[in-house]
Amino acid sequence: MSEVRESLGRIEVAPEVLGTIAYFATLKVEGVAKMAAVPADVTRLLRRGTRHDGLILDLSDDKVKFDIYVIMNRDVNVMETSRAIQKAVAEAMDTMVDIPIDAINIHVEDVVGI
């Protein structure tokens, strides 16, 4: 016997919520010291998208794209940590809101000593 599911209505997730999920997923990654400010030249060029502390979320063309700006600790492998951020954000989006991601671009703005 097959199960019939009825829609109870619509579910909307605000873009700011997606930004918050990505923000906290990024900060949980070992080696990330903190989020970096989005560079002024990028902010000036920003036409579409939602800006959140250290990231830009672009929801154009029915696709979700993140540009995440971070400052990393000096004792980490930048490439491995960047991949870990991508994985953490993708998993958090999948687990919490089940929204497919088109791209997660990581911008390492600085490295700091601890």
N, C-alpha and C positions, 0 to 999 in steps of 0.2 A: 504494500500500500504506500503510495507516495504522499508526502506531506505538502500541503498547500500553505504558502506563507502570504499573508496580506501585508501591504504597506500601511503603516500606521500614520504616516506623514513624512515630512522632509526633515533631514538632519543637515544643519549648516555648521561649519567650523570656521570661525573668523580667522583671517590671515594672521592676526596677532598671536593667536593660539599656536599656529604652526611655527611661528618665529620663537615663541617661548619654549616649545618642545625642543627645537633645534638648539637653542641657546643652552638649555640645561644638559642636553645630551653631549654637547661639545665640552662643557666645563667638567663633565665627569671623566673625560678621557685623560688618562695619566700622561703627563708631559705638557699639558696645556696650562700655562700660567694664568692667563686671563684672556678675555676677548679684547680685540684691538678696535680702535675707532675706525669707522669706515672713512677712507681717505676723502678729503674735500673735493678733489677733482672727480671722483666717482659719484659723490653725492650731487654735484652740479649736473652731471650727465643723466642722473636717474630720472627717467620719465615715468616708467611703470615700476611697480613693485612696492613692497612694504619694507620699511627700514626698522630694524630692531637693534638693540645694543650689539654691535659687532657683526651684524649680518644683514643681508638684503635678500628678501624673498620675492621672486618674480612668478606671478601666476598667469602670465600671458599664454595665449594659444592653448588653453586647457592643460597646461603642463606646469609642474612645480619645479622651480630651480632655486637653489640656495647659493649665495656667495657668502662665505664665512671668513671673517678676519680674526686671526688669533695671534697671540704672543706665546711662544713656547719656552719651556725651560731649556737651558743650554746643554743639559746632559742627555738629550734624547735624539733619536734618529728622526729627523724632520719628515722624511718620506713615510716611514712606518707610522708615525703619530698622525700624519695627515690622512693616511688610509684608515687608521683607527677612528678618526673623527667622521669620515665618510660613512663607515660601517655603523657607527653608533647612531648617527642621525637617521640613516636609512632604517635601521631596526626600530628606533623610537617612533618614527612616522608610521611604520608598518604595524607596530604593536598598539599604538595609541589611537590612530585615526584611519589606518588602512588606506592611505593615499599614496599612489605611486609617485616616485620622484624621477624627474628627468635628468637632473644634474645636481651634484653637490661639489662646488668649487671651493677649495681651501686656499686662502691667501695668508701666508706667514709674514707678518709685518715686522716682527722683531724676535729676538731671542734674549732671554734674561737669565742672569745667574741667580742661584738660590742659596 
